[in-house]
Amino acid sequence: MKSLSLARRRAIIPVLSELLLIGLSAWPTARVAWSAEPDKKAPAATGAGKKQEPPDLLPIPDGTPEQIIQHLEKLSQMEPPARDPKTIEEFSRKVGAAALQAAEKILAKKPNPEQAAYAVNVKLEVLAMLDQSGQKDAFAKLQAFPAELQKLGWPQLARLAGGVLLQARLARAEGAGAEDLKKLVEDIRKHLAAGPLDPADSGLAVSAALAAERVDRAGLAVKAYEDFAKVFSASKDDRMKAFGVKLQGAARRLTLLGKPLEVRGVTVDGKPLDWAQYRGKVVLVAFWATWCGPCRVEIGNILKSYEAYHDKGFEVVAVSMDLKKPDLESFLAENKLPWTVLYDQALRTDAADDTMDTRYGIITIPELILVGSDGKVVSMDVRGRGLGRELAKLLSPPESPKPKAAKASEPAKAGKAKQGKTGGD
């Protein structure tokens, strides 16, 4: 039997995940009632006007791991027979139950490493989503899974499962206090330090650090970035080392408040930035990218503030994180921005990465940093109306347009005064 390629199998998993998410996201008003077993009590409906039942899924073959994988591929291509919430809910529940059973069957049949990795990924994906949907026993199964894999002789896959479990714990920790989150971040540090590191670990580190930012940016988050940076920087993998440098940059960024900010770069036209010329101005340093939807939305807000405060001493330096310069040039050709735009990748060479992206560990964009006229950072949270509020403090609010005087021959009538447009945030 011809084996599915590893790339093809990796492609199946997201498709299956998307199918399972139908019951979670397509109908947000209804919570999916997941179950580990198919519902055997639901009677088949026949006749016009009766509820359309989801089709029975093909029985999971009692064959080789390869045959079960091919069954899962067929499962990933199925669609609910109707789009009403009840049908989708039932269909999603059945897909989740069938996928779990199939993955467990594969692992029970002494699969080869590729087949085992496929089954583990399917089971982890399903259990994580079941936990998010509120199924009570899904988290307990996730907790037990790493030990099960160790017992089966799959230590690397056990580590993978441990990482997914930690991600699930992070999701559950939303709203937790600083002390509880501190313990979880330490568990994640230990998991990362045990290695070997892989790209999934970088995602786990970022998730943990961002969670820490929401609780204690100046304390817990800085320590998390610094601790994770040490772990990644010690790796023998060049990619992981480079990520460690970026994590250290993130820790540096979080400590910028009240300190000078130094920006270097090359404009889209190839001219070096003269940062000294901005001294005495209030400057917004905006990290963004043309492919970032929220960044494009924020541009509109920045333009309003620029028009209102530029004459008072407000400037913008936008640091583009686009990897391809033609993408940036094309965007700027269609969208004329009145401020300086830097192409950050111009600072990256084979010998060194001197990008502002890495120096300040930019994890999410848009990242907006407001610098005062003395060159020191005054705010790092100026999205939306926050920018206007900060500029009003630093530069005084813009003057409102004076109302036009009524003509002597046309006095304003009581109760008939026209409402003018306001220019506030």
C-alpha positions, 0 to 999 in steps of 0.5 A: 500500500502506497504511504501518504507523504508526511507533507500530505498528512500534515495538511490533513490535520488543519483541515480536520481541525477546521471541520471540528471548529465548525461546531465551536465558531460557526455558531457562537451562540450555541455551546457544543455538547461534545461527547467521547462516544457517538450518541446512540439514542438519537432516532433517525428522522424521516419524512418531510418537515422533520429534523435532518440527521447527520450521516453516520460516519464511516466505521473506523477500520480495524486495519493497519495504521495506514488504513486508519489514516486514510479513513481520517483523510476521508473524515476531514473531507466530510461536511455537515448535511445541513447548516442549522445549528443543531445539525452542525453541533451533532456533526461536530461532536461525531467528528471529534469522537471519531477522530479521537477513536481513530488516533487511539487505534493508530497508537495501539497498533505499533505505528511507525514514527511518522504514523505515531506523530500523525495520530498524536497531533490529531489527538492533541488538536481534538482534545485541546478544542474539546477543552476550549469548548468546555468538555469536562474530561478533555483536560484530564485526558490531556494531562494523562497523555504525556505519561501514556506516550512515555509508556508507549516509548515515544519520549519526543511525542510525550514532550510535544504533548506536554507543550500542548498541555501547558498551552491548555493550562495557559488558556485556562489561566486567563484572569488568574492572579500574578502568583498562580501565573508565576508558577505556570510560567516557571513550569513552562521555563522548566519544560523549555529548559528540558529541550530539545527546543523546536518551533512549537516551543517558541510559540509556547514561550510567546504565549506565556510571556504575553499572558504575563504582560497582561498581569504584570508587565514590568515585573513578571513579564520582563522576568519571563522574557529574560528567563526564556531568552537564556534557554533559547540562547543556549540552544545549538540550533541557530534559529532558536538562538536567534529567537533567544536574542529577540526574547531578550529584546522584548524584555528590553522593550518592556523596560523602556518607559522613562528611558531614551529610545534609540532608533536606527534604520534606512528609509524606503528610498535608501536614506539613513535615518537621522534620529537626532533631528527628531530631538525636541519633537514628540515622536510616535515610533510605529512598528507595523507591516502592510499585511497586518489588518490591525496596522492598516486600521491604526494608520487611519487613527495616526493620520488624524492625530498627525493632522491635528498635532503635526504643526505643534511638533508631532512626528511619526517614524514607521518601522515596516516589518515587511520581509519583501521591499516590493510589497512595502513600495507597492503599498506606499505607492497607493497610500501616500503616508506623510511621515518617514517609513523605514524598511527594517530588513535593510539592517539585516545581513548574513553577518548580523541582525541589527533590525529594530524588530529584534532589538526591541523584541517586537512580538505583536503589531502594531506596536506603538511607542510614544517618545517625548520631546526629551527623547525618552519614552512616555507611553507604550500603550497609545492605540486608538484614542490613547494616542490623542489623549497622550498628545493632548497632554504633551502638546495641548489640544488642537484649537476647535474651529471658531463658529461662523458669526451670523449675518446681521440680516439673518439672525439665528432663530431660537431652537434652530441653531445648526449643530457643527461637527466636533473634532475631538476623539 
